[in-house]
Amino acid sequence: MSDAQEWGADQVRERWAVPGAGDDKYSRGVVGVIAGSEAYPGAAALVVSGAARAGAGMVRYVGPLRAQDLVLHHRPEAVVHDPGDAAERLPRAQAWVVGSGVADYPEQDAAIGSAMASGAPLVVDAGALEAVARARATGSREAAADRVLLTPHAEELVRTLRALRHDVSLGDVMDDRAGHARLLAETARATVLLKGSRTVIASPGGTVVMLPEAPAWLATAGAGDVLAGIAGAALASGLSAADAGACASWLHARAGEVASAGGPLVALDIATAIPQAIGSILR
């Protein structure tokens, strides 16, 4: 697109938060994660790993016991919470990542509702996309449009737009990815990160950011969960949704290059490589 802004290492370097001598775990940003389920516990571990490796000062996880156990196995520094308790009294967090791998768990759904109602910045993925987009489209907008990042892939974008009464097909979206990302951004009054080989980020008002082409090896299960965690850390540091999404997407691709070294990778490899990807632009 001729009117899209390009994004690269310089833009990430200018915006990415680097801790100083006076920082503590709270000032660096606390990320809350409501993700995973008994059926898909791995999503929880991947989102939490993405946020922790991207520099969040603390990550809080809300979900069922099986997912809690897996999170603590991979990230023992995480703090876990029962979803029923979190729905009643939401833990302290500067940003929330919700929806990755959630599946038919009423207490977790209630916790997502509490995160939405809190007005805190949100990264919204997978299983929460349609509900959050519908709520925002009908006027429930406790968080501003530049503090909410929706992260669909193309098929999820189709389903979400249809839930908002837009009659679109996958072919329509693939023919005009930026245009349909803009459509969701305007309808839901939120920033949209449309995942793909070239990620597109659209904000209400028409601003579009286009990321460089990412390594094709990133087309692997769970990679989007790691991306959501990185974006959550960026939001918790104080970035706008558009800047958080663009920085997270660029670093995700760079971590993929590091982890791949030209060959296959799995999602947890991406999370492990995030510190090296960040370090490469801060030297």
Buried (B, 14 or more C-beta within 10 A) or exposed (E): EEEBEEBEBEBBBEBBBEBEEEEEEEBBBBBBBBBBBEBBBBBBBBBBBBBBBBBBBBBBBBBBEBBBEBBBEBBEEBBBBBBEEBBEEBBEBBBBBBBBBBBEBEBBBBBBBBBBEBEBBBBBBBBBBBBBBBBBBEEEBBBBBBBBBBBBBBEBBBBBBEBBEBEBEEEBBEEEBBBBBBBBBBBBBBBBBBBBEBBBBBBBEEBBBBBBEBBEBBEBEBBBBBBBBBBBBBBBBBBBBBBBBBBBBBBBBBBBBBBBEEEEBBBBBBBBBBBBBBEBBEE
